[in-house]
Amino acid sequence: NNLITILPQNLFRNSPVKDFYLDNNLLNGQNDFSNCFSNYIKVIDLSNNQLTGKLTFTNHLSLATLNLQGNQISSLVSTSGKSLPALTQLNLSGNLFSTIPGNFYSPVECSAVNLLDLSFNQIAGTNITSQLSFPVYQFNLQSNGITALPSNYFGNDTNSAFCLGVLNLSENFLQSIDELGVSSLVNLQNFNIEHNIL
């Protein structure tokens, strides 16, 4: 809750800082965070700032939690072009994403801490990846404008289907529950599809 507008490059590049919180500030006009943090970093919280467009991060070896909620971000990339190896919790709620950032977030192991929050974005119509190809336990797609999911969206990757335990598709424009393919989600415990047009 300050008025910080920019995060200097190399500020924590050689620092042992593991948890970094800069939420509720005025960060803006900065898109490259690739040299801001060391490989010791585990938590980065830049939520509720004024970040826009495409953001770039280094493939931090330890980064497990990235919170970018409440900005105007439309895409994420890493310097290597590959997903971040340790990232398990990614909160992108309240941004401008039109697709799922599978090239940035792609956990390898199934875990109850795996969380991907894309609620209140712009993934409209059927503009969603053809298949969920990574294991996520909590998957939030609330309030996007999704009209349908691709056939076998959850069914083709057994690791993904086995892992998913919490799925929120509320406040979209889904018209049929039969076409969602949730029968393959054997460990689904919480399924929210309220406020659709079923």
MDTraj code that builds the backbone (N, CA, C; nanometers):
import mdtraj as md
import numpy as np

residues = "ASN ASN LEU ILE THR ILE LEU PRO GLN ASN LEU PHE ARG ASN SER PRO VAL LYS ASP PHE TYR LEU ASP ASN ASN LEU LEU ASN GLY GLN ASN ASP PHE SER ASN CYS PHE SER ASN TYR ILE LYS VAL ILE ASP LEU SER ASN ASN GLN LEU THR GLY LYS LEU THR PHE THR ASN HIS LEU SER LEU ALA THR LEU ASN LEU GLN GLY ASN GLN ILE SER SER LEU VAL SER THR SER GLY LYS SER LEU PRO ALA LEU THR GLN LEU ASN LEU SER GLY ASN LEU PHE SER THR ILE PRO GLY ASN PHE TYR SER PRO VAL GLU CYS SER ALA VAL ASN LEU LEU ASP LEU SER PHE ASN GLN ILE ALA GLY THR ASN ILE THR SER GLN LEU SER PHE PRO VAL TYR GLN PHE ASN LEU GLN SER ASN GLY ILE THR ALA LEU PRO SER ASN TYR PHE GLY ASN ASP THR ASN SER ALA PHE CYS LEU GLY VAL LEU ASN LEU SER GLU ASN PHE LEU GLN SER ILE ASP GLU LEU GLY VAL SER SER LEU VAL ASN LEU GLN ASN PHE ASN ILE GLU HIS ASN ILE LEU".split()
xyz = np.array([
    [0.0825, -0.1200, 0.0000],
    [0.0000, 0.0000, 0.0000],
    [0.0864, 0.1257, 0.0000],
    [0.1796, 0.1325, -0.0928],
    [0.2593, 0.2514, -0.1128],
    [0.2262, 0.3074, -0.2500],
    [0.3152, 0.3837, -0.3066],
    [0.2919, 0.4413, -0.4381],
    [0.4076, 0.4079, -0.5318],
    [0.4618, 0.2862, -0.5183],
    [0.5753, 0.2442, -0.6002],
    [0.5286, 0.2205, -0.7429],
    [0.5994, 0.2778, -0.8383],
    [0.5573, 0.2690, -0.9782],
    [0.6463, 0.1808, -1.0643],
    [0.7673, 0.1487, -1.0166],
    [0.8577, 0.0653, -1.0959],
    [0.9465, -0.0168, -1.0035],
    [0.9808, -0.1369, -1.0485],
    [1.0695, -0.2251, -0.9732],
    [1.2044, -0.2294, -1.0446],
    [1.3096, -0.1729, -0.9854],
    [1.4395, -0.1648, -1.0539],
    [1.4950, -0.3022, -1.0912],
    [1.5518, -0.3118, -1.2097],
    [1.6188, -0.4340, -1.2520],
    [1.7375, -0.4614, -1.1601],
    [1.7637, -0.5884, -1.1355],
    [1.8772, -0.6344, -1.0539],
    [1.8665, -0.6001, -0.9054],
    [1.7531, -0.5457, -0.8621],
    [1.7390, -0.5067, -0.7217],
    [1.7569, -0.6258, -0.6274],
    [1.6972, -0.7399, -0.6638],
    [1.7084, -0.8596, -0.5804],
    [1.7768, -0.9731, -0.6564],
    [1.8522, -0.9390, -0.7597],
    [1.9133, -1.0397, -0.8453],
    [2.0077, -1.1309, -0.7681],
    [2.0804, -1.0763, -0.6709],
    [2.1748, -1.1550, -0.5914],
    [2.1345, -1.1589, -0.4447],
    [2.0061, -1.1494, -0.4222],
    [1.9548, -1.1443, -0.2851],
    [1.8965, -1.2785, -0.2434],
    [1.9064, -1.3139, -0.1132],
    [1.8455, -1.4375, -0.0652],
    [1.6958, -1.4243, -0.0345],
    [1.6360, -1.3104, -0.0683],
    [1.4929, -1.2902, -0.0435],
    [1.4123, -1.4012, -0.1105],
    [1.3221, -1.4632, -0.0335],
    [1.2420, -1.5739, -0.0860],
    [1.0972, -1.5347, -0.1143],
    [1.0430, -1.4441, -0.0333],
    [0.9048, -1.4005, -0.0497],
    [0.9032, -1.2505, -0.0766],
    [0.8412, -1.2088, -0.1876],
    [0.8405, -1.0680, -0.2260],
    [0.6968, -1.0228, -0.2503],
    [0.6529, -0.9213, -0.1742],
    [0.5165, -0.8701, -0.1843],
    [0.5194, -0.7222, -0.2220],
    [0.4596, -0.6896, -0.3347],
    [0.4485, -0.5516, -0.3785],
    [0.3067, -0.5286, -0.4317],
    [0.2097, -0.5885, -0.3633],
    [0.0705, -0.5747, -0.4027],
    [0.0161, -0.4370, -0.3635],
    [-0.0913, -0.3956, -0.4297],
    [-0.1599, -0.2699, -0.3997],
    [-0.0674, -0.1493, -0.4080],
    [0.0056, -0.1426, -0.5179],
    [0.0875, -0.0267, -0.5463],
    [0.0472, 0.0291, -0.6823],
    [0.1365, 0.1020, -0.7459],
    [0.1058, 0.1640, -0.8754],
    [0.2047, 0.1220, -0.9828],
    [0.2521, -0.0036, -0.9768],
    [0.3429, -0.0515, -1.0804],
    [0.2779, -0.0380, -1.2172],
    [0.3470, 0.0276, -1.3088],
    [0.2921, 0.0422, -1.4436],
    [0.4048, 0.0698, -1.5418],
    [0.3779, 0.0386, -1.6679],
    [0.4764, 0.0654, -1.7716],
    [0.5978, -0.0255, -1.7672],
    [0.5924, -0.1296, -1.6827],
    [0.7044, -0.2232, -1.6721],
    [0.6567, -0.3610, -1.7140],
    [0.7264, -0.4221, -1.8095],
    [0.6843, -0.5526, -1.8591],
    [0.7909, -0.6597, -1.8442],
    [0.9140, -0.6199, -1.8199],
    [1.0237, -0.7156, -1.8109],
    [1.0713, -0.7284, -1.6663],
    [1.0412, -0.8445, -1.6067],
    [1.0849, -0.8720, -1.4700],
    [1.1921, -0.9810, -1.4669],
    [1.2547, -1.0045, -1.5808],
    [1.3466, -1.1178, -1.5935],
    [1.4741, -1.1022, -1.5116],
    [1.5113, -0.9800, -1.4761],
    [1.6340, -0.9594, -1.3991],
    [1.6093, -0.9025, -1.2602],
    [1.4864, -0.9124, -1.2149],
    [1.4519, -0.8511, -1.0866],
    [1.4748, -0.9420, -0.9667],
    [1.4731, -1.0729, -0.9870],
    [1.4768, -1.1654, -0.8736],
    [1.5827, -1.2732, -0.8935],
    [1.6270, -1.3303, -0.7816],
    [1.7246, -1.4389, -0.7868],
    [1.6522, -1.5731, -0.7960],
    [1.7281, -1.6790, -0.8099],
    [1.6695, -1.8131, -0.8142],
    [1.6249, -1.8625, -0.6774],
    [1.6468, -1.7819, -0.5732],
    [1.5985, -1.8178, -0.4396],
    [1.4505, -1.7837, -0.4216],
    [1.3990, -1.6990, -0.5087],
    [1.2636, -1.6482, -0.4900],
    [1.1610, -1.7611, -0.4985],
    [1.0659, -1.7612, -0.4031],
    [0.9610, -1.8633, -0.4000],
    [0.8218, -1.8044, -0.4187],
    [0.8038, -1.6802, -0.3719],
    [0.6728, -1.6145, -0.3805],
    [0.6910, -1.4739, -0.4368],
    [0.6149, -1.4411, -0.5404],
    [0.6094, -1.3053, -0.5937],
    [0.4630, -1.2630, -0.5986],
    [0.4320, -1.1512, -0.5325],
    [0.2958, -1.0979, -0.5318],
    [0.2976, -0.9557, -0.5866],
    [0.2485, -0.9402, -0.7084],
    [0.2374, -0.8099, -0.7737],
    [0.0908, -0.7785, -0.8025],
    [0.0025, -0.8299, -0.7198],
    [-0.1408, -0.8143, -0.7424],
    [-0.1866, -0.6708, -0.7182],
    [-0.2950, -0.6365, -0.7861],
    [-0.3589, -0.5056, -0.7688],
    [-0.2634, -0.3898, -0.7927],
    [-0.1985, -0.3941, -0.9091],
    [-0.1176, -0.2841, -0.9563],
    [-0.1770, -0.2356, -1.0890],
    [-0.0960, -0.1787, -1.1743],
    [-0.1442, -0.1295, -1.3034],
    [-0.0598, -0.1860, -1.4181],
    [-0.0205, -0.3131, -1.4028],
    [0.0605, -0.3794, -1.5049],
    [-0.0254, -0.4131, -1.6261],
    [0.0302, -0.3959, -1.7451],
    [-0.0465, -0.4176, -1.8675],
    [0.0318, -0.5009, -1.9686],
    [-0.0419, -0.5600, -2.0638],
    [0.0211, -0.6288, -2.1766],
    [0.0900, -0.7585, -2.1407],
    [0.2028, -0.7841, -2.2048],
    [0.2782, -0.9088, -2.1875],
    [0.3894, -0.8884, -2.0852],
    [0.3976, -0.9787, -1.9868],
    [0.5031, -0.9733, -1.8862],
    [0.6026, -1.0865, -1.9089],
    [0.7302, -1.0576, -1.8831],
    [0.8365, -1.1553, -1.8998],
    [0.9035, -1.1841, -1.7664],
    [0.9203, -1.3132, -1.7372],
    [0.9893, -1.3573, -1.6161],
    [1.0983, -1.4575, -1.6546],
    [1.2027, -1.4645, -1.5714],
    [1.3044, -1.5674, -1.5870],
    [1.2487, -1.7011, -1.5382],
    [1.3031, -1.8106, -1.5868],
    [1.2614, -1.9425, -1.5387],
    [1.3227, -1.9712, -1.4019],
    [1.2708, -1.9008, -1.3016],
    [1.3216, -1.9179, -1.1662],
    [1.3054, -2.0634, -1.1212],
    [1.4102, -2.1187, -1.0657],
    [1.4095, -2.2597, -1.0282],
    [1.3223, -2.2882, -0.9072],
    [1.2988, -2.1857, -0.8227],
    [1.2273, -2.2083, -0.6971],
    [1.0906, -2.1423, -0.6918],
    [1.0564, -2.0581, -0.7872],
    [0.9312, -1.9830, -0.7795],
    [0.8107, -2.0760, -0.7814],
    [0.7368, -2.0778, -0.6699],
    [0.6219, -2.1671, -0.6560],
    [0.4893, -2.0929, -0.6646],
    [0.4869, -1.9650, -0.6238],
    [0.3623, -1.8889, -0.6199],
    [0.3811, -1.7542, -0.6883],
    [0.2955, -1.7255, -0.7857],
    [0.2977, -1.5982, -0.8563],
    [0.1563, -1.5419, -0.8573],
    [0.1385, -1.4270, -0.7922],
    [0.0064, -1.3638, -0.7833],
    [0.0074, -1.2340, -0.8628],
    [-0.0684, -1.2324, -0.9716],
    [-0.0784, -1.1148, -1.0587],
    [-0.2224, -1.0668, -1.0694],
    [-0.3030, -1.1028, -0.9744],
    [-0.4452, -1.0678, -0.9743],
    [-0.4657, -0.9161, -0.9820],
    [-0.5717, -0.8760, -1.0519],
    [-0.6118, -0.7369, -1.0500],
    [-0.5202, -0.6428, -1.1243],
    [-0.4734, -0.6837, -1.2409],
    [-0.3961, -0.5958, -1.3281],
    [-0.4659, -0.5914, -1.4640],
    [-0.3937, -0.5585, -1.5689],
    [-0.4487, -0.5606, -1.7051],
    [-0.3535, -0.6364, -1.7975],
    [-0.3070, -0.7508, -1.7482],
    [-0.2097, -0.8332, -1.8194],
    [-0.2818, -0.9214, -1.9208],
    [-0.2229, -0.9366, -2.0383],
    [-0.2860, -1.0182, -2.1421],
    [-0.2085, -1.1461, -2.1739],
    [-0.0795, -1.1525, -2.1368],
    [-0.0027, -1.2747, -2.1613],
    [0.1221, -1.2783, -2.0745],
    [0.1762, -1.3994, -2.0590],
    [0.2981, -1.4222, -1.9818],
    [0.3951, -1.5040, -2.0647],
    [0.5238, -1.4679, -2.0572],
    [0.6264, -1.5476, -2.1228],
    [0.7461, -1.5603, -2.0294],
    [0.8231, -1.6654, -2.0507],
    [0.9489, -1.6813, -1.9783],
    [1.0634, -1.6555, -2.0750],
    [1.1796, -1.6273, -2.0210],
    [1.2945, -1.5969, -2.1065],
    [1.3371, -1.7169, -2.1907],
    [1.3062, -1.8373, -2.1440],
    [1.3431, -1.9576, -2.2193],
    [1.2323, -2.0037, -2.3140],
    [1.1133, -1.9461, -2.2954],
    [0.9997, -1.9913, -2.3743],
    [0.9325, -2.1150, -2.3185],
    [0.9830, -2.1646, -2.2057],
    [0.9268, -2.2845, -2.1418],
    [0.8572, -2.2465, -2.0119],
    [0.7770, -2.3388, -1.9601],
    [0.7063, -2.3123, -1.8355],
    [0.8028, -2.3064, -1.7178],
    [0.7615, -2.2373, -1.6112],
    [0.8455, -2.2253, -1.4929],
    [0.8433, -2.3575, -1.4165],
    [0.9581, -2.4171, -1.3884],
    [0.9642, -2.5559, -1.3406],
    [0.9011, -2.5825, -1.2052],
    [0.9010, -2.4846, -1.1141],
    [0.8501, -2.5085, -0.9792],
    [0.7156, -2.4416, -0.9539],
    [0.6627, -2.3712, -1.0523],
    [0.5412, -2.2928, -1.0317],
    [0.4191, -2.3826, -1.0145],
    [0.3547, -2.3722, -0.8976],
    [0.2353, -2.4525, -0.8706],
    [0.1104, -2.3674, -0.8523],
    [0.1266, -2.2427, -0.8076],
    [0.0108, -2.1562, -0.7831],
    [0.0239, -2.0282, -0.8654],
    [-0.0690, -2.0102, -0.9590],
    [-0.0681, -1.8942, -1.0476],
    [-0.2055, -1.8283, -1.0426],
    [-0.2095, -1.7069, -0.9884],
    [-0.3353, -1.6331, -0.9769],
    [-0.3356, -1.5194, -1.0778],
    [-0.4204, -1.5316, -1.1790],
    [-0.4331, -1.4312, -1.2848],
    [-0.5730, -1.3715, -1.2868],
    [-0.6459, -1.3846, -1.1797],
    [-0.7835, -1.3360, -1.1738],
    [-0.7898, -1.1859, -1.2014],
    [-0.8916, -1.1453, -1.2774],
    [-0.9124, -1.0043, -1.3018],
    [-0.8107, -0.9401, -1.3933],
    [-0.7774, -1.0086, -1.5025],
    [-0.6858, -0.9538, -1.6015],
    [-0.7517, -0.9582, -1.7397],
    [-0.6698, -0.9647, -1.8454],
    [-0.7225, -0.9588, -1.9818],
    [-0.6797, -1.0794, -2.0652],
    [-0.6607, -1.1948, -2.0023],
    [-0.6187, -1.3148, -2.0754],
    [-0.7331, -1.3671, -2.1620],
    [-0.7001, -1.4033, -2.2858],
    [-0.7995, -1.4625, -2.3753],
    [-0.7735, -1.6108, -2.3979],
    [-0.6602, -1.6604, -2.3521],
    [-0.6268, -1.8029, -2.3598],
    [-0.5571, -1.8451, -2.2312],
    [-0.5449, -1.9759, -2.2115],
    [-0.4769, -2.0301, -2.0949],
    [-0.3259, -2.0322, -2.1211],
    [-0.2453, -1.9758, -2.0311],
    [-0.0994, -1.9656, -2.0548],
    [-0.0252, -2.0956, -2.0276],
    [-0.0520, -2.1976, -2.1087],
    [0.0077, -2.3287, -2.0891],
    [0.1578, -2.3330, -2.1112],
    [0.2117, -2.2370, -2.1850],
    [0.3568, -2.2327, -2.2065],
    [0.4308, -2.1690, -2.0900],
    [0.3550, -2.1153, -1.9955],
    [0.4152, -2.0494, -1.8790],
    [0.3902, -2.1304, -1.7519],
    [0.2700, -2.1842, -1.7411],
    [0.2298, -2.2622, -1.6235],
    [0.1962, -2.4041, -1.6663],
    [0.2750, -2.4988, -1.6196],
    [0.2522, -2.6374, -1.6589],
    [0.3154, -2.7317, -1.5574],
    [0.2510, -2.7478, -1.4401],
    [0.3071, -2.8365, -1.3376],
    [0.3277, -2.9782, -1.3909],
    [0.4282, -3.0444, -1.3364],
    [0.4584, -3.1808, -1.3793],
    [0.3874, -3.2826, -1.2921],
    [0.3899, -3.2597, -1.1608],
    [0.3319, -3.3543, -1.0657],
    [0.1939, -3.3079, -1.0203],
    [0.1065, -3.4040, -0.9943],
    [-0.0246, -3.3733, -0.9380],
    [-0.0103, -3.3445, -0.7904],
    [-0.0657, -3.2318, -0.7457],
    [-0.0603, -3.1944, -0.6047],
    [-0.1814, -3.1090, -0.5711],
    [-0.2279, -3.1168, -0.4470],
    [-0.3429, -3.0379, -0.4031],
    [-0.3121, -2.8887, -0.3976],
    [-0.1844, -2.8510, -0.4069],
    [-0.1497, -2.7084, -0.4062],
    [-0.1517, -2.6488, -0.5464],
    [-0.1646, -2.7315, -0.6493],
    [-0.1663, -2.6806, -0.7868],
    [-0.2927, -2.5984, -0.8106],
    [-0.2738, -2.4700, -0.8352],
    [-0.3866, -2.3790, -0.8516],
    [-0.3646, -2.2888, -0.9712],
    [-0.4655, -2.2803, -1.0569],
    [-0.4652, -2.1865, -1.1689],
    [-0.5963, -2.1098, -1.1657],
    [-0.5872, -1.9797, -1.1370],
    [-0.7054, -1.8947, -1.1264],
    [-0.7077, -1.7975, -1.2439],
    [-0.8006, -1.8201, -1.3358],
    [-0.8205, -1.7325, -1.4511],
    [-0.9597, -1.6716, -1.4497],
    [-1.0170, -1.6582, -1.3329],
    [-1.1504, -1.6000, -1.3219],
    [-1.1487, -1.4534, -1.3623],
    [-1.2619, -1.4082, -1.4162],
    [-1.2781, -1.2679, -1.4548],
    [-1.1711, -1.2229, -1.5552],
    [-1.1553, -1.3037, -1.6607],
    [-1.0694, -1.2678, -1.7720],
    [-1.1540, -1.2611, -1.8987],
    [-1.0946, -1.2844, -2.0142],
    [-1.1666, -1.2695, -2.1407],
    [-1.1546, -1.3929, -2.2289],
    [-1.1620, -1.5104, -2.1666],
    [-1.1572, -1.6355, -2.2425],
    [-1.2989, -1.6641, -2.2914],
    [-1.3369, -1.6003, -2.3996],
    [-1.4755, -1.6015, -2.4438],
    [-1.5037, -1.7087, -2.5470],
    [-1.6321, -1.7412, -2.5619],
    [-1.6764, -1.8377, -2.6618],
    [-1.6142, -1.9739, -2.6412],
    [-1.5503, -2.0253, -2.7432],
    [-1.4799, -2.1537, -2.7339],
    [-1.3293, -2.1303, -2.7423],
    [-1.2866, -2.0095, -2.7127],
    [-1.1460, -1.9712, -2.7258],
    [-1.0667, -2.0200, -2.6040],
    [-1.0457, -2.1497, -2.6000],
    [-0.9764, -2.2136, -2.4893],
    [-0.8873, -2.3222, -2.5497],
    [-0.7800, -2.3571, -2.4818],
    [-0.6908, -2.4590, -2.5375],
    [-0.7669, -2.5865, -2.5690],
    [-0.7190, -2.6616, -2.6646],
    [-0.7910, -2.7800, -2.7114],
    [-0.7955, -2.8912, -2.6081],
    [-0.7018, -2.8899, -2.5134],
    [-0.6972, -2.9965, -2.4136],
    [-0.6197, -2.9490, -2.2909],
    [-0.6707, -2.9845, -2.1742],
    [-0.5984, -2.9568, -2.0508],
    [-0.4838, -3.0559, -2.0424],
    [-0.3599, -3.0069, -2.0562],
    [-0.2454, -3.0966, -2.0730],
    [-0.1505, -3.0974, -1.9541],
    [-0.1935, -3.0418, -1.8405],
    [-0.1093, -3.0424, -1.7219],
    [-0.1973, -3.0657, -1.5986],
    [-0.1396, -3.1208, -1.4923],
    [-0.2188, -3.1502, -1.3725],
    [-0.2404, -3.0271, -1.2851],
    [-0.3653, -2.9885, -1.2688],
    [-0.4012, -2.8783, -1.1797],
    [-0.5139, -2.9271, -1.0891],
    [-0.5058, -2.8950, -0.9606],
    [-0.6079, -2.9409, -0.8655],
    [-0.7226, -2.8408, -0.8559],
    [-0.6904, -2.7126, -0.8456],
    [-0.7919, -2.6087, -0.8398],
    [-0.7858, -2.5253, -0.9680],
    [-0.8944, -2.5263, -1.0437],
    [-0.8981, -2.4610, -1.1741],
    [-1.0194, -2.3687, -1.1772],
    [-0.9944, -2.2371, -1.1801],
    [-1.1020, -2.1392, -1.1711],
    [-1.1147, -2.0623, -1.3019],
    [-1.2269, -2.0820, -1.3694],
    [-1.2564, -2.0126, -1.4948],
    [-1.3842, -1.9303, -1.4831],
    [-1.4192, -1.8915, -1.3637],
    [-1.5423, -1.8154, -1.3398],
    [-1.5445, -1.6854, -1.4197],
    [-1.6619, -1.6534, -1.4733],
    [-1.6895, -1.5232, -1.5347],
    [-1.5925, -1.4880, -1.6472],
    [-1.5962, -1.5697, -1.7532],
    [-1.5130, -1.5444, -1.8699],
    [-1.5942, -1.5266, -1.9983],
    [-1.7098, -1.5856, -2.0060],
    [-1.7855, -1.5828, -2.1308],
    [-1.7665, -1.7077, -2.2138],
    [-1.7259, -1.8174, -2.1487],
    [-1.7037, -1.9445, -2.2184],
    [-1.8387, -2.0059, -2.2559],
    [-1.8531, -2.0454, -2.3813],
    [-1.9778, -2.1065, -2.4266],
    [-1.9700, -2.2587, -2.4332],
    [-1.8500, -2.3123, -2.4506],
    [-1.8333, -2.4577, -2.4592],
    [-1.6865, -2.4921, -2.4405],
    [-1.6626, -2.6166, -2.4010],
    [-1.5265, -2.6688, -2.3922],
    [-1.5044, -2.7667, -2.5063],
    [-1.3825, -2.7763, -2.5569],
    [-1.3555, -2.8713, -2.6652],
    [-1.3883, -3.0144, -2.6242],
    [-1.4219, -3.0953, -2.7206],
    [-1.4493, -3.2362, -2.6940],
    [-1.3285, -3.3027, -2.6288],
    [-1.3526, -3.3806, -2.5244],
    [-1.2472, -3.4508, -2.4507],
    [-1.1453, -3.3555, -2.3883],
    [-1.1906, -3.2381, -2.3502],
    [-1.0993, -3.1402, -2.2919],
    [-1.0285, -3.1964, -2.1692],
    [-1.0985, -3.2724, -2.0872],
    [-1.0397, -3.3319, -1.9678],
    [-1.0012, -3.4776, -1.9864],
    [-1.0432, -3.5405, -2.0957],
    [-1.0347, -3.6842, -2.1037],
    [-0.9109, -3.7444, -2.1655],
    [-0.8356, -3.6680, -2.2441],
    [-0.7248, -3.7275, -2.3186],
    [-0.5965, -3.7415, -2.2384],
    [-0.5804, -3.6604, -2.1354],
    [-0.4596, -3.6660, -2.0533],
    [-0.4974, -3.7219, -1.9158],
    [-0.4594, -3.8455, -1.8885],
    [-0.5022, -3.9118, -1.7656],
    [-0.4498, -3.8428, -1.6409],
    [-0.3296, -3.7870, -1.6467],
    [-0.2716, -3.7180, -1.5313],
    [-0.3539, -3.5954, -1.4965],
    [-0.3960, -3.5198, -1.5966],
    [-0.4777, -3.4008, -1.5749],
    [-0.6144, -3.4382, -1.5208],
    [-0.6762, -3.5366, -1.5815],
    [-0.8098, -3.5778, -1.5386],
    [-0.8079, -3.6330, -1.3966],
    [-0.7030, -3.7036, -1.3598],
    [-0.6935, -3.7622, -1.2269],
    [-0.6735, -3.6548, -1.1210],
    [-0.6037, -3.5475, -1.1537],
    [-0.5642, -3.4476, -1.0548],
    [-0.6752, -3.3501, -1.0174],
    [-0.7590, -3.3131, -1.1123],
    [-0.8536, -3.2045, -1.0925],
    [-0.9548, -3.2350, -0.9818],
    [-0.9541, -3.1486, -0.8786],
    [-1.0446, -3.1691, -0.7660],
    [-1.1453, -3.0579, -0.7473],
    [-1.1119, -2.9363, -0.7923],
    [-1.2008, -2.8205, -0.7776],
    [-1.2086, -2.7500, -0.9128],
    [-1.3293, -2.7417, -0.9694],
    [-1.3488, -2.6808, -1.1009],
    [-1.4612, -2.5790, -1.0926],
    [-1.4290, -2.4536, -1.1250],
    [-1.5283, -2.3462, -1.1209],
    [-1.5504, -2.2912, -1.2612],
    [-1.6680, -2.3185, -1.3161],
    [-1.7082, -2.2669, -1.4469],
    [-1.8315, -2.1779, -1.4345],
    [-1.8548, -2.1230, -1.3175],
    [-1.9735, -2.0419, -1.2941],
    [-1.9671, -1.9102, -1.3709],
    [-2.0854, -1.8523, -1.3946],
    [-2.0977, -1.7204, -1.4583],
    [-2.0328, -1.7158, -1.5968],
    [-2.0555, -1.8223, -1.6741],
    [-2.0156, -1.8242, -1.8139],
    [-2.1419, -1.8374, -1.8992],
    [-2.1290, -1.8901, -2.0204],
    [-2.2447, -1.9066, -2.1081],
    [-2.2571, -2.0508, -2.1556],
    [-2.2243, -2.1437, -2.0682],
    [-2.2341, -2.2855, -2.1022],
    [-2.3798, -2.3251, -2.1229],
    [-2.4039, -2.4070, -2.2249],
    [-2.5405, -2.4447, -2.2589],
    [-2.5714, -2.5913, -2.2320],
    [-2.4675, -2.6731, -2.2124],
    [-2.4912, -2.8156, -2.1909],
    [-2.3875, -2.8738, -2.0967],
    [-2.4330, -2.9455, -1.9972],
    [-2.3408, -3.0115, -1.9050],
    [-2.2880, -3.1412, -1.9649],
    [-2.3633, -3.2006, -2.0564],
    [-2.3231, -3.3281, -2.1161],
    [-2.1955, -3.3157, -2.1977],
    [-2.1715, -3.1979, -2.2539],
    [-2.0574, -3.1796, -2.3412],
    [-1.9300, -3.1395, -2.2671],
    [-1.9363, -3.1283, -2.1351],
    [-1.8195, -3.0833, -2.0595],
    [-1.7192, -3.1953, -2.0327],
    [-1.7621, -3.3191, -2.0443],
    [-1.6706, -3.4313, -2.0276],
    [-1.6191, -3.4504, -1.8863],
    [-1.6987, -3.4108, -1.7882],
    [-1.6510, -3.4197, -1.6493],
    [-1.6563, -3.5623, -1.5942],
    [-1.7152, -3.6546, -1.6684],
    [-1.7232, -3.7929, -1.6202],
    [-1.5862, -3.8561, -1.6024],
    [-1.4851, -3.8019, -1.6719],
    [-1.3493, -3.8567, -1.6604],
    [-1.2753, -3.8035, -1.5384],
    [-1.3338, -3.7070, -1.4684],
    [-1.2674, -3.6440, -1.3536],
    [-1.3001, -3.7233, -1.2278],
    [-1.2248, -3.8273, -1.2043],
    [-1.2578, -3.9243, -1.0999],
    [-1.2366, -3.8696, -0.9593],
    [-1.1590, -3.7629, -0.9428],
    [-1.1345, -3.7069, -0.8098],
    [-1.1971, -3.5692, -0.7912],
    [-1.2882, -3.5314, -0.8801],
    [-1.3539, -3.4018, -0.8696],
    [-1.4422, -3.3967, -0.7451],
    [-1.4149, -3.3003, -0.6577],
    [-1.4894, -3.2868, -0.5325],
    [-1.5793, -3.1643, -0.5297],
    [-1.5421, -3.0601, -0.6022],
    [-1.6205, -2.9368, -0.6022],
    [-1.6357, -2.8898, -0.7461],
    [-1.7602, -2.8851, -0.7932],
    [-1.7886, -2.8505, -0.9323],
    [-1.8953, -2.7419, -0.9346],
    [-1.8581, -2.6218, -0.9776],
    [-1.9492, -2.5073, -0.9734],
    [-1.9813, -2.4620, -1.1159],
    [-2.1091, -2.4763, -1.1551],
    [-2.1524, -2.4295, -1.2870],
    [-2.2765, -2.3409, -1.2735],
    [-2.2928, -2.2772, -1.1585],
    [-2.4091, -2.1911, -1.1395],
    [-2.3991, -2.0662, -1.2279],
    [-2.5141, -2.0075, -1.2566],
    [-2.5241, -1.8867, -1.3369],
    [-2.4675, -1.9042, -1.4769],
    [-2.5053, -2.0162, -1.5426],
    [-2.4829, -2.0350, -1.6841],
    [-2.6200, -2.0340, -1.7513],
    [-2.6317, -2.0851, -1.8712],
    [-2.7618, -2.0888, -1.9388],
    [-2.7988, -2.2330, -1.9704],
    [-2.7720, -2.3216, -1.8754],
    [-2.8004, -2.4635, -1.8903],
    [-2.9511, -2.4862, -1.8874],
])
top = md.Topology()
chain = top.add_chain()
for i, resn in enumerate(residues, 1):
    res = top.add_residue(resn, chain, resSeq=i)
    for name in ("N", "CA", "C"):
        top.add_atom(name, md.element.get_by_symbol(name[0]), res)
traj = md.Trajectory(xyz[None], top)
